[in-house]
């Protein structure tokens, strides 16, 4: 095996490909097909550039390119070594899958600002490549901050108050919180050693530095990068960022953002301080820096799993699952030894494949059925068999079941904890216990989703898997065959003549019915004219006296309002829904008329788009409500349609009956990669890279199998 340093511009090229492509994406805003072709082309080229370096990196070659020298001895340098290649291959490969999924999701959900979305995604991948190939702490800090800036438009994509609030919190935590800590740690390391370059096994000068200052520098860097990794209590930005479109959630959790945090912690442990020094830096009561890191990871993975149990909103449950799963990586990095480090690094791609599958499944459920809440998924497995099948496989992997990627990485970490406990400190046994407990909790919060989807019927839903309900559960119906709920005053199957409120899409307390509203009308548009004439669908008679209408309930503007009270309906149940059978995915729209303000607020020539009330300035018809887990909300309209889910079986699942293959294809691909990594991890190249990383970072006397 050679150990050569080669000057080569390919690391820089891998960074620039998607950055340049973002300009072409913006320029192609009037042609969505061309725009998305640029996205796919950039993704393929980026992956090809990264893959071209892989064979020689596996032989020990390091590719380096110095862009400029910031100050004396501190260059802005990009370096492709084995650890950087692990993250780069993963991110660039998954961008291809995520780009395909994004096309299906964004068009299927008729999302606004799709051009901005694809451009920001491309810039984010440039920043991610910069983090992967950063040659020192200064370079990784610059790209770390650029990633926060580039992903802000993605988090705040919906442009609602909730989305903007989530975006601001995301920036506050990652840009101004974690970034400041990383910068402070970088300055301290430079002051102690005179260098900030990544060195396999750690910077030698740190071992001779003041232990207190070295400890401070370590925790500044570890906590700074840990913010993006979602380490508690610095995780709050991550669940709130779930207001973003589902492909963005996949980016945040599986491809770029949280992985960049975990990767940064890996760099600090392996290439700044070194595993040996991290274990030797002593704290009171016999704890070392590494054990503190592992303990924080153990607490986080347990606490986050317990919180996930209480989340009914599927994306919220997956968000806390990510907080838990990323802590496995942090825990493993603190386990001094070969097995622990291999398991920690292997969990980076393992979690990426599994979590990307899970989020893609959640997004497909939303686009195809508008269902986001676990309590409304009874029987959905017969409507979405491939989607929920892939979800089941990925869930098994997250719980550490054999033959899926999660088992292999967690098995290595268990062995690492046991060996560390036997040879170095009994504290490691408690970490092993936390790993085992977390596996049980993983089953506890994923099983209810699988159980509800495949083993519950829509007309006999049992809510007991959710801990928010009383012990023993509450058997209830989420949909009735006659499309009505007992005690409701209004029949769901069509409005009676003279009803004042349109049932389809009504929000409680809204001033105007959503169906067919004309701007400026003062009355509900279910056919009633503003002057009180006869409504086409049966309003009051034309000869009805004005005196008779005086008694009708009105608001302060004189508009007639329905006479009902909130007590007429039990709002603890999901809102009734009228199934039109026309989900957004069936329309395959695009935003050709609305990018960057073009078409926003302007007349849209497409009459069918007008008829769908889709001017993108307000609530989209059938659009996404990226709600939180605080309740279903008055605008929630998911769950099974009247009469239950349509049963899709046999070859129909492969004929596009379930959803678009733009979404199904990436789901099945990510799931397959999770299985392959669990069966042949070495042959895929990831385990080979990881073994090379660990072998060159541990002292020669440390046990190796």
C-alpha positions as CSV (number, residue, x, y, z in Angstrom):
1,X,0.0,0.0,0.0
2,X,1.3,3.4,-1.0
3,X,1.0,6.6,1.1
4,X,1.4,9.3,-1.5
5,X,0.3,12.9,-1.6
6,X,-0.8,13.9,-5.1
7,X,-1.6,17.4,-6.2
8,X,-4.8,17.1,-8.2
9,X,-7.7,19.5,-8.9
10,X,-10.4,16.9,-8.7
11,X,-11.4,17.7,-5.1
12,X,-12.0,21.3,-6.1
13,X,-13.8,20.1,-9.3
14,X,-16.1,18.0,-7.1
15,X,-17.0,21.1,-5.1
16,X,-17.5,23.4,-8.1
17,X,-19.7,21.1,-10.3
18,X,-23.0,21.7,-8.5
19,X,-22.1,25.3,-7.7
20,X,-21.8,26.0,-11.4
21,X,-24.9,23.9,-12.2
22,X,-26.9,26.1,-9.8
23,X,-26.5,29.0,-12.3
24,X,-27.8,26.9,-15.2
25,X,-30.7,25.7,-13.0
26,X,-31.7,29.3,-12.3
27,X,-31.3,30.3,-16.0
28,X,-33.6,27.5,-17.0
29,X,-36.5,28.5,-14.8
30,X,-38.9,28.8,-17.7
31,X,-38.3,25.2,-18.8
32,X,-38.7,22.8,-15.8
33,X,-37.6,19.8,-17.8
34,X,-34.4,21.5,-18.8
35,X,-33.9,22.8,-15.2
36,X,-34.2,19.3,-13.8
37,X,-32.0,17.9,-16.5
38,X,-29.2,20.2,-15.3
39,X,-29.8,18.9,-11.8
40,X,-29.5,15.3,-12.8
41,X,-26.5,16.0,-15.0
42,X,-24.6,17.8,-12.2
43,X,-25.4,15.0,-9.8
44,X,-24.0,12.3,-12.1
45,X,-20.9,14.4,-13.0
46,X,-20.2,15.1,-9.3
47,X,-20.5,11.4,-8.4
48,X,-18.2,10.4,-11.4
49,X,-15.5,12.9,-10.3
50,X,-15.6,11.5,-6.7
51,X,-15.7,7.9,-7.9
52,X,-12.7,8.4,-10.1
53,X,-10.5,9.1,-7.1
54,X,-11.8,6.1,-5.1
55,X,-9.5,3.3,-6.4
56,X,-6.3,5.2,-5.6
57,X,-7.6,6.4,-2.3
58,X,-8.2,2.8,-1.3
59,X,-4.5,2.2,-2.1
60,X,-3.5,5.0,0.3
61,X,-3.1,7.9,-2.1
62,X,-4.3,11.4,-0.9
63,X,-5.4,13.9,-3.5
64,X,-4.8,17.5,-2.4
65,X,-5.3,21.0,-4.0
66,X,-4.5,24.3,-2.4
67,X,-6.9,27.0,-3.4
68,X,-5.2,29.9,-1.7
69,X,-3.3,30.7,1.5
70,X,-5.4,32.7,4.0
71,X,-2.6,33.5,6.4
72,X,0.9,32.2,6.8
73,X,0.7,28.5,7.5
74,X,-3.1,28.3,7.1
75,X,-4.0,27.4,3.5
76,X,-7.5,27.0,2.1
77,X,-6.9,23.4,1.0
78,X,-9.0,20.6,-0.2
79,X,-7.8,17.0,0.4
80,X,-9.4,13.7,-0.6
81,X,-8.3,11.1,1.9
82,X,-10.1,7.9,3.0
83,X,-12.2,9.6,5.6
84,X,-13.2,12.4,3.3
85,X,-14.0,9.9,0.5
86,X,-16.4,8.0,2.8
87,X,-18.6,11.1,3.2
88,X,-18.1,12.4,-0.4
89,X,-19.1,9.1,-2.0
90,X,-22.1,8.9,0.2
91,X,-23.3,12.4,-0.3
92,X,-22.7,12.5,-4.1
93,X,-24.3,9.2,-4.7
94,X,-27.4,10.0,-2.6
95,X,-27.8,13.3,-4.4
96,X,-28.6,11.4,-7.6
97,X,-31.4,9.5,-5.8
98,X,-32.7,12.5,-4.0
99,X,-32.8,14.6,-7.2
100,X,-35.0,12.0,-8.9
101,X,-37.2,11.9,-5.8
102,X,-37.4,15.7,-5.7
103,X,-38.7,15.8,-9.2
104,X,-41.6,13.5,-8.4
105,X,-42.3,15.1,-5.0
106,X,-42.1,18.8,-6.0
107,X,-44.2,18.3,-9.1
108,X,-46.6,15.9,-7.5
109,X,-47.2,18.2,-4.5
110,X,-47.4,21.2,-6.8
111,X,-44.8,23.0,-4.7
112,X,-44.0,26.7,-5.2
113,X,-40.5,28.0,-6.0
114,X,-39.2,24.8,-7.4
115,X,-36.4,26.6,-9.3
116,X,-35.1,28.1,-6.0
117,X,-35.4,24.7,-4.4
118,X,-33.2,22.9,-7.0
119,X,-30.7,25.7,-7.1
120,X,-30.3,25.8,-3.3
121,X,-30.0,22.0,-3.2
122,X,-27.2,22.2,-5.7
123,X,-25.3,24.8,-3.7
124,X,-25.8,22.7,-0.5
125,X,-24.1,19.8,-2.2
126,X,-21.2,22.0,-3.1
127,X,-20.8,23.0,0.6
128,X,-21.1,19.3,1.6
129,X,-18.3,18.3,-0.8
130,X,-16.2,21.1,0.7
131,X,-16.8,19.7,4.2
132,X,-15.9,16.2,3.0
133,X,-12.6,17.3,1.3
134,X,-11.6,20.0,3.8
135,X,-7.9,19.7,4.6
136,X,-7.9,21.7,7.9
137,X,-10.2,23.3,10.5
138,X,-10.4,26.6,8.7
139,X,-11.6,25.1,5.5
140,X,-14.2,22.9,7.1
141,X,-15.4,25.9,9.2
142,X,-15.9,28.0,6.0
143,X,-17.9,25.2,4.3
144,X,-19.7,24.4,7.5
145,X,-21.1,28.0,7.6
146,X,-21.9,28.0,3.9
147,X,-23.9,24.9,4.3
148,X,-26.1,26.6,6.9
149,X,-26.7,29.6,4.6
150,X,-27.4,27.4,1.5
151,X,-29.9,25.2,3.3
152,X,-31.9,28.1,4.9
153,X,-34.0,28.6,1.8
154,X,-34.8,24.9,1.8
155,X,-35.9,24.9,5.5
156,X,-38.0,28.0,5.0
157,X,-39.3,26.9,1.6
158,X,-43.0,27.1,2.3
159,X,-42.7,30.8,3.3
160,X,-45.2,30.4,6.0
161,X,-44.7,32.0,9.5
162,X,-43.9,28.5,10.8
163,X,-41.4,27.8,8.1
164,X,-39.7,31.2,8.5
165,X,-39.5,30.6,12.3
166,X,-38.0,27.2,11.8
167,X,-35.5,28.7,9.3
168,X,-34.4,31.4,11.8
169,X,-34.0,28.8,14.6
170,X,-32.0,26.7,12.2
171,X,-29.6,29.6,11.5
172,X,-29.4,30.6,15.2
173,X,-28.4,27.1,16.2
174,X,-26.1,26.1,13.3
175,X,-24.7,29.4,11.9
176,X,-24.4,31.5,15.1
177,X,-24.3,28.8,17.7
178,X,-22.3,25.8,16.4
179,X,-20.3,27.9,13.9
180,X,-19.1,30.3,16.7
181,X,-18.0,27.3,18.8
182,X,-16.1,25.7,15.9
183,X,-14.4,29.0,15.2
184,X,-13.4,29.4,18.9
185,X,-12.1,25.9,19.0
186,X,-10.1,26.4,15.8
187,X,-8.4,29.5,17.1
188,X,-7.5,27.7,20.4
189,X,-6.0,24.8,18.5
190,X,-3.9,27.1,16.4
191,X,-2.8,29.0,19.4
192,X,-1.7,25.7,21.2
193,X,-0.1,24.0,18.2
194,X,0.6,26.6,15.4
195,X,-1.3,24.5,12.9
196,X,-4.9,23.6,12.1
197,X,-4.2,20.9,9.5
198,X,-5.9,17.5,9.7
199,X,-3.3,14.8,10.6
200,X,-4.1,11.1,10.7
201,X,-4.0,10.1,14.4
202,X,-4.1,13.6,15.7
203,X,-1.8,16.7,15.9
204,X,1.3,15.7,17.9
205,X,1.6,19.2,19.6
206,X,-1.8,18.8,21.3
207,X,-0.5,15.9,23.4
208,X,2.2,18.2,24.9
209,X,-0.2,21.2,25.3
210,X,-1.8,22.3,28.5
211,X,-4.4,19.5,29.3
212,X,-7.0,22.0,30.5
213,X,-6.8,24.1,27.4
214,X,-6.6,21.0,25.2
215,X,-9.8,19.7,26.9
216,X,-11.5,23.1,26.3
217,X,-10.5,23.1,22.6
218,X,-11.9,19.5,22.2
219,X,-15.3,20.3,23.7
220,X,-15.6,23.6,21.8
221,X,-15.1,21.7,18.5
222,X,-17.1,18.6,19.5
223,X,-20.1,20.6,20.7
224,X,-19.8,23.0,17.7
225,X,-20.1,20.2,15.2
226,X,-22.5,18.4,17.5
227,X,-25.1,21.1,17.0
228,X,-25.6,20.0,13.4
229,X,-25.5,16.4,14.6
230,X,-28.5,17.1,16.8
231,X,-26.9,16.3,20.1
232,X,-29.2,17.1,23.1
233,X,-29.9,19.7,24.3
234,X,-28.9,21.4,21.1
235,X,-31.3,19.5,18.9
236,X,-34.4,21.7,18.9
237,X,-33.8,23.1,15.4
238,X,-34.0,19.6,13.9
239,X,-37.7,18.7,14.7
240,X,-38.9,22.2,13.8
241,X,-37.1,22.0,10.4
242,X,-39.7,19.3,9.5
243,X,-41.9,22.0,8.1
244,X,-39.7,21.8,5.0
245,X,-40.6,19.6,2.0
246,X,-39.8,15.9,2.6
247,X,-36.8,15.8,0.2
248,X,-35.3,18.6,2.3
249,X,-35.9,16.5,5.3
250,X,-34.0,13.7,3.6
251,X,-31.2,16.2,2.8
252,X,-31.1,17.4,6.4
253,X,-31.2,13.9,8.0
254,X,-29.4,11.6,5.6
255,X,-27.3,13.3,3.0
256,X,-25.8,16.6,4.1
257,X,-26.6,18.5,7.3
258,X,-26.7,16.2,10.2
259,X,-24.1,14.0,8.6
260,X,-21.8,17.0,8.2
261,X,-22.1,17.4,12.0
262,X,-21.3,13.8,12.6
263,X,-18.4,13.9,10.1
264,X,-17.0,17.0,11.8
265,X,-17.0,15.2,15.2
266,X,-15.2,12.3,13.4
267,X,-12.5,14.7,12.1
268,X,-12.0,16.2,15.5
269,X,-11.6,12.8,17.2
270,X,-9.6,11.1,14.5
271,X,-7.5,13.9,12.8
272,X,-7.2,16.7,15.3
273,X,-6.8,15.1,18.7
274,X,-6.5,11.4,17.8
275,X,-8.4,8.5,19.5
276,X,-5.6,7.9,22.0
277,X,-5.4,11.5,23.2
278,X,-9.2,11.8,23.4
279,X,-9.2,8.8,25.7
280,X,-6.3,10.1,27.8
281,X,-7.6,13.6,28.4
282,X,-8.7,13.1,31.9
283,X,-11.6,14.7,33.8
284,X,-12.6,14.4,37.5
285,X,-14.1,11.0,38.7
286,X,-12.0,9.0,36.3
287,X,-13.9,10.2,33.1
288,X,-12.0,11.0,29.9
289,X,-13.0,13.2,27.1
290,X,-14.0,10.2,25.1
291,X,-16.2,8.7,27.8
292,X,-17.9,12.1,28.3
293,X,-18.6,12.1,24.5
294,X,-19.9,8.6,24.6
295,X,-22.1,9.3,27.7
296,X,-23.7,12.4,26.1
297,X,-24.4,10.2,23.0
298,X,-25.9,7.5,25.2
299,X,-28.2,10.0,27.0
300,X,-29.3,11.6,23.8
301,X,-30.1,8.3,22.0
302,X,-32.2,7.1,24.9
303,X,-34.0,10.4,25.5
304,X,-34.7,11.0,21.9
305,X,-36.2,7.5,21.5
306,X,-38.6,8.1,24.4
307,X,-39.7,11.4,22.8
308,X,-40.2,9.7,19.4
309,X,-42.7,7.4,21.1
310,X,-45.1,10.3,21.7
311,X,-45.1,11.7,18.2
312,X,-48.1,11.0,16.1
313,X,-46.9,13.1,13.1
314,X,-44.7,10.7,11.1
315,X,-42.0,13.2,10.1
316,X,-41.7,14.4,13.7
317,X,-41.2,10.8,14.9
318,X,-38.6,10.3,12.2
319,X,-36.9,13.6,13.3
320,X,-36.4,12.4,16.8
321,X,-35.3,9.0,15.5
322,X,-32.5,10.9,13.7
323,X,-31.5,12.6,16.9
324,X,-31.2,9.2,18.5
325,X,-29.5,7.5,15.6
326,X,-26.8,10.2,15.1
327,X,-25.9,9.7,18.7
328,X,-24.8,6.2,17.9
329,X,-22.0,7.7,15.8
330,X,-21.0,10.1,18.7
331,X,-21.1,7.2,21.2
332,X,-19.0,5.0,19.0
333,X,-16.4,7.7,18.4
334,X,-15.8,7.8,22.1
335,X,-15.2,4.0,22.4
336,X,-11.4,3.6,22.2
337,X,-10.6,0.6,20.1
338,X,-10.9,-0.8,16.6
339,X,-14.5,-2.2,16.8
340,X,-16.0,0.9,18.3
341,X,-14.5,3.3,15.7
342,X,-15.4,1.0,12.8
343,X,-19.0,0.7,14.0
344,X,-19.3,4.5,14.4
345,X,-18.1,5.3,10.9
346,X,-20.1,2.5,9.3
347,X,-23.2,3.9,10.9
348,X,-22.8,7.1,8.8
349,X,-23.7,5.3,5.5
350,X,-26.0,2.8,7.2
351,X,-28.1,5.5,8.8
352,X,-28.1,7.5,5.6
353,X,-29.6,4.7,3.5
354,X,-32.2,3.7,6.1
355,X,-33.3,7.2,7.1
356,X,-33.5,8.4,3.4
357,X,-35.8,5.4,2.8
358,X,-38.0,6.3,5.7
359,X,-38.3,10.0,4.8
360,X,-39.0,9.2,1.2
361,X,-41.8,6.8,2.3
362,X,-43.3,9.5,4.5
363,X,-43.2,12.0,1.6
364,X,-44.8,9.5,-0.8
365,X,-47.6,8.9,1.7
366,X,-48.2,12.6,1.9
367,X,-48.2,13.3,-1.9
368,X,-50.3,10.3,-2.8
369,X,-52.8,10.2,0.1
370,X,-52.3,13.5,2.1
371,X,-51.7,11.3,5.2
372,X,-49.1,12.5,7.7
373,X,-50.3,11.2,11.0
374,X,-49.8,7.6,12.2
375,X,-53.2,7.5,13.8
376,X,-54.7,8.0,10.4
377,X,-52.7,5.2,8.6
378,X,-54.9,2.3,9.6
379,X,-54.9,-0.1,6.6
380,X,-52.8,2.2,4.4
381,X,-50.5,-0.8,3.6
382,X,-53.0,-2.1,1.1
383,X,-53.1,1.3,-0.7
384,X,-49.3,1.8,-0.6
385,X,-47.8,-1.8,-0.4
386,X,-44.4,-1.0,-1.9
387,X,-44.0,2.2,0.1
388,X,-44.9,0.6,3.4
389,X,-42.9,-2.5,2.6
390,X,-39.8,-0.4,2.1
391,X,-40.6,1.5,5.3
392,X,-40.8,-1.8,7.2
393,X,-37.4,-3.0,5.9
394,X,-35.7,0.3,6.8
395,X,-37.4,0.3,10.2
396,X,-36.0,-3.2,10.9
397,X,-32.6,-1.9,10.0
398,X,-32.9,1.1,12.3
399,X,-33.8,-1.3,15.2
400,X,-30.7,-3.4,14.4
401,X,-32.3,-6.5,12.9
402,X,-29.9,-8.7,10.9
403,X,-29.5,-8.5,7.1
404,X,-30.0,-4.7,7.1
405,X,-27.2,-2.1,7.5
406,X,-28.1,-1.0,11.0
407,X,-27.3,-4.4,12.4
408,X,-23.7,-4.4,11.2
409,X,-22.8,-1.0,12.5
410,X,-24.4,-1.6,15.9
411,X,-22.9,-5.0,16.2
412,X,-19.4,-3.5,15.8
413,X,-20.2,-0.9,18.4
414,X,-21.5,-3.5,20.8
415,X,-18.2,-5.5,20.4
416,X,-16.3,-2.3,20.9
417,X,-18.1,-1.4,24.1
418,X,-17.6,-5.0,25.5
419,X,-13.9,-5.0,24.7
420,X,-13.4,-1.5,26.1
421,X,-15.2,-2.5,29.3
422,X,-13.1,-5.7,29.8
423,X,-9.7,-4.0,29.0
424,X,-10.0,-0.4,30.1
425,X,-13.0,0.8,32.1
426,X,-16.3,-0.8,33.4
427,X,-18.1,2.4,32.4
428,X,-18.2,1.0,28.9
429,X,-20.6,-1.7,30.0
430,X,-23.2,1.0,30.7
431,X,-22.7,2.3,27.2
432,X,-23.4,-1.2,25.9
433,X,-26.6,-1.3,28.0
434,X,-27.7,2.0,26.4
435,X,-27.1,0.6,23.0
436,X,-29.3,-2.4,23.8
437,X,-32.0,-0.3,25.4
438,X,-32.1,2.0,22.4
439,X,-32.6,-1.0,20.1
440,X,-35.7,-2.0,22.1
441,X,-37.0,1.6,21.9
442,X,-36.4,1.7,18.2
443,X,-38.8,-1.3,17.9
444,X,-41.2,0.4,20.2
445,X,-41.6,3.6,18.1
446,X,-41.4,1.9,14.6
447,X,-43.7,-1.0,15.3
448,X,-46.8,1.1,15.8
449,X,-46.4,2.5,12.2
450,X,-46.0,-1.0,10.7
451,X,-48.8,-2.4,12.8
452,X,-51.2,0.4,12.0
453,X,-50.5,0.2,8.2
454,X,-50.8,-3.6,7.8
455,X,-52.8,-5.0,10.6
456,X,-55.5,-2.5,11.4
457,X,-58.7,-1.9,9.5
458,X,-59.9,1.6,8.7
459,X,-63.3,0.9,10.4
460,X,-61.8,-0.6,13.5
461,X,-58.8,1.5,14.3
462,X,-57.1,0.8,17.7
463,X,-55.0,3.7,18.9
464,X,-53.2,1.9,21.7
465,X,-49.7,1.8,20.0
466,X,-49.5,5.5,20.7
467,X,-48.6,6.3,24.3
468,X,-50.7,9.4,24.2
469,X,-53.8,7.2,24.6
470,X,-54.9,5.4,27.7
471,X,-53.6,1.9,28.5
472,X,-55.4,-0.7,26.5
473,X,-56.1,1.7,23.7
474,X,-59.2,3.2,22.3
475,X,-60.9,1.3,19.5
476,X,-62.3,3.8,17.1
477,X,-63.3,4.2,13.5
478,X,-61.4,6.6,11.3
479,X,-63.8,6.3,8.4
480,X,-67.3,5.0,8.0
481,X,-68.7,3.3,5.0
482,X,-71.6,5.7,4.8
483,X,-69.2,8.6,5.0
484,X,-70.8,10.1,8.1
485,X,-70.0,10.3,11.8
486,X,-72.7,9.6,14.3
487,X,-74.0,12.8,15.7
488,X,-72.8,15.0,12.9
489,X,-75.4,17.5,11.8
490,X,-74.2,17.7,8.2
491,X,-74.0,14.7,5.9
492,X,-70.6,14.3,4.3
493,X,-71.9,12.9,1.0
494,X,-72.9,16.2,-0.5
495,X,-74.4,19.3,1.0
496,X,-78.2,19.7,1.5
497,X,-79.9,22.6,-0.3
498,X,-79.5,25.7,1.6
499,X,-76.5,24.8,3.5
500,X,-74.4,27.9,4.1
501,X,-71.0,26.3,4.3
502,X,-69.1,24.3,1.7
503,X,-67.9,21.0,3.2
504,X,-65.0,20.3,1.0
505,X,-61.9,21.9,2.3
506,X,-63.6,24.1,4.9
507,X,-61.5,25.4,7.7
508,X,-63.3,26.0,10.9
509,X,-63.9,29.7,11.3
510,X,-62.8,30.7,7.8
511,X,-64.7,33.7,6.5
512,X,-65.0,32.4,3.0
513,X,-65.6,28.9,1.6
514,X,-62.5,27.7,-0.3
515,X,-64.3,26.1,-3.2
516,X,-64.6,28.6,-6.0
517,X,-64.1,31.8,-4.1
518,X,-64.3,35.1,-6.0
519,X,-62.2,37.9,-4.6
520,X,-64.3,40.4,-2.9
521,X,-67.4,38.4,-2.5
522,X,-69.1,39.0,0.8
523,X,-71.0,35.7,1.1
524,X,-70.1,32.0,0.8
525,X,-69.7,30.9,-2.8
526,X,-71.7,27.8,-2.7
527,X,-73.8,29.5,-5.3
528,X,-75.3,32.4,-3.3
529,X,-75.1,35.9,-4.9
530,X,-74.1,38.9,-2.9
531,X,-77.5,40.5,-3.3
532,X,-79.4,37.6,-1.8
533,X,-80.8,36.2,-5.1
534,X,-81.5,32.6,-5.7
535,X,-78.4,30.4,-5.4
536,X,-78.0,28.0,-8.2
537,X,-77.5,25.1,-5.8
538,X,-80.5,25.9,-3.7
539,X,-80.1,28.9,-1.5
540,X,-83.2,30.8,-0.2
541,X,-86.0,31.6,-2.5
542,X,-85.9,34.8,-4.5
543,X,-89.2,35.9,-3.1
544,X,-88.1,35.4,0.5
545,X,-88.7,38.6,2.4
546,X,-85.9,40.6,3.7
547,X,-87.5,40.5,7.1
548,X,-87.1,36.7,7.1
549,X,-83.4,36.9,6.6
550,X,-82.9,39.3,9.4
551,X,-82.8,36.5,11.9
552,X,-80.0,34.7,10.0
553,X,-76.7,34.7,11.9
554,X,-74.4,37.4,10.6
555,X,-70.9,38.7,11.6
556,X,-69.9,42.3,12.2
557,X,-69.8,42.9,8.4
558,X,-73.3,41.6,7.8
559,X,-72.2,38.4,6.1
560,X,-74.5,35.4,6.7
561,X,-72.7,32.8,8.8
562,X,-73.6,29.2,9.5
563,X,-75.4,28.5,12.8
564,X,-73.3,25.9,14.4
565,X,-71.2,25.6,17.5
566,X,-67.9,23.8,18.0
567,X,-69.6,21.4,20.3
568,X,-71.4,19.9,17.4
569,X,-68.3,18.0,16.5
570,X,-65.7,16.1,18.4
571,X,-62.4,17.8,17.4
572,X,-60.4,15.0,19.0
573,X,-61.1,13.0,15.9
574,X,-59.5,13.6,12.5
575,X,-61.4,16.1,10.4
576,X,-63.9,14.6,8.0
577,X,-62.7,14.5,4.4
578,X,-64.3,14.3,1.1
579,X,-62.3,12.1,-1.3
580,X,-62.2,13.4,-4.8
581,X,-59.7,10.9,-6.0
582,X,-57.6,13.7,-7.5
583,X,-54.4,14.0,-5.6
584,X,-51.7,16.3,-6.6
585,X,-49.5,13.5,-7.8
586,X,-52.1,12.7,-10.5
587,X,-51.7,16.1,-12.1
588,X,-47.9,16.2,-12.4
589,X,-47.7,20.0,-12.5
590,X,-44.7,22.2,-12.5
591,X,-43.8,25.7,-11.5
592,X,-43.0,26.9,-15.0
593,X,-45.2,29.8,-14.5
594,X,-44.2,30.8,-10.9
595,X,-40.4,30.7,-10.4
596,X,-38.7,33.7,-8.7
597,X,-41.8,35.8,-8.9
598,X,-42.6,35.0,-12.6
599,X,-46.3,34.3,-12.5
600,X,-46.7,35.0,-8.8
601,X,-49.5,37.5,-8.5
602,X,-49.9,37.5,-12.2
603,X,-52.6,36.1,-14.4
604,X,-51.9,32.5,-15.2
605,X,-52.9,31.5,-18.7
606,X,-53.5,27.9,-17.8
607,X,-57.2,27.8,-17.1
608,X,-57.0,24.4,-15.4
609,X,-54.6,25.8,-12.9
610,X,-57.0,28.7,-12.2
611,X,-59.8,26.3,-11.7
612,X,-57.7,24.5,-9.1
613,X,-57.2,27.7,-7.2
614,X,-53.5,27.3,-7.5
615,X,-52.0,30.8,-7.8
616,X,-49.4,29.7,-5.2
617,X,-50.0,32.9,-3.2
618,X,-52.3,31.2,-0.6
619,X,-53.1,27.8,0.4
620,X,-52.7,25.3,-2.5
621,X,-55.6,23.1,-3.3
622,X,-54.4,19.8,-2.1
623,X,-51.1,21.4,-1.2
624,X,-48.9,20.5,1.7
625,X,-49.5,21.4,5.2
626,X,-46.3,20.7,6.9
627,X,-47.8,20.6,10.3
628,X,-46.1,19.9,13.6
629,X,-47.2,17.3,16.1
630,X,-49.3,19.7,18.2
631,X,-52.5,18.3,16.8
632,X,-54.2,17.6,13.5
633,X,-55.3,21.2,13.1
634,X,-58.4,22.5,11.4
635,X,-56.8,22.2,8.0
636,X,-55.8,18.6,8.2
637,X,-57.5,16.4,5.7
638,X,-55.5,13.2,5.6
639,X,-56.5,9.7,6.4
640,X,-58.5,7.1,4.5
641,X,-61.2,8.2,2.0
642,X,-64.8,7.3,2.4
643,X,-65.3,3.6,2.2
644,X,-61.6,2.8,3.0
645,X,-58.4,2.6,1.1
646,X,-58.3,1.2,-2.4
647,X,-56.6,-2.2,-2.4
648,X,-53.6,-2.3,-4.8
649,X,-52.1,-5.8,-5.3
650,X,-50.3,-8.0,-7.7
651,X,-48.7,-6.5,-10.8
652,X,-50.7,-3.3,-10.2
653,X,-48.0,-2.2,-7.7
654,X,-45.6,-2.0,-10.6
655,X,-47.9,-0.2,-13.0
656,X,-47.8,3.2,-11.4
657,X,-51.1,2.6,-9.5
658,X,-49.5,3.3,-6.2
659,X,-47.6,6.5,-7.1
660,X,-45.1,7.9,-9.6
661,X,-41.9,6.0,-10.2
662,X,-40.1,9.2,-9.7
663,X,-40.7,8.6,-6.0
664,X,-41.0,4.8,-5.9
665,X,-37.7,4.3,-7.7
666,X,-35.6,6.3,-5.2
667,X,-37.4,4.6,-2.3
668,X,-36.6,1.1,-3.5
669,X,-33.1,2.1,-4.4
670,X,-32.3,3.5,-1.0
671,X,-33.9,0.4,0.6
672,X,-31.8,-1.9,-1.5
673,X,-28.6,-0.1,-0.6
674,X,-29.5,-0.5,3.1
675,X,-29.9,-4.2,2.6
676,X,-26.8,-4.6,0.5
677,X,-24.7,-2.7,3.1
678,X,-26.1,-5.1,5.7
679,X,-25.2,-8.2,3.7
680,X,-22.0,-7.2,1.7
681,X,-20.6,-4.1,3.4
682,X,-17.0,-4.8,2.4
683,X,-17.9,-5.4,-1.3
684,X,-19.7,-2.0,-1.5
685,X,-16.4,-0.3,-0.6
686,X,-17.6,1.4,2.6
687,X,-16.2,-1.0,5.1
688,X,-13.0,-1.2,3.1
689,X,-12.6,2.6,3.4
690,X,-13.5,2.6,7.1
691,X,-10.9,-0.1,7.9
692,X,-8.3,2.0,6.1
693,X,-9.3,5.1,8.2
694,X,-9.2,3.3,11.5
695,X,-6.0,1.4,10.8
696,X,-4.2,4.7,10.1
697,X,-5.6,6.5,13.2
698,X,-5.0,4.0,15.9
699,X,-1.6,3.2,17.6
700,X,0.1,0.1,16.3
701,X,-0.3,-1.7,19.7
702,X,-4.1,-1.4,19.7
703,X,-5.9,-4.7,19.0
704,X,-7.0,-5.3,15.4
705,X,-8.9,-8.4,14.3
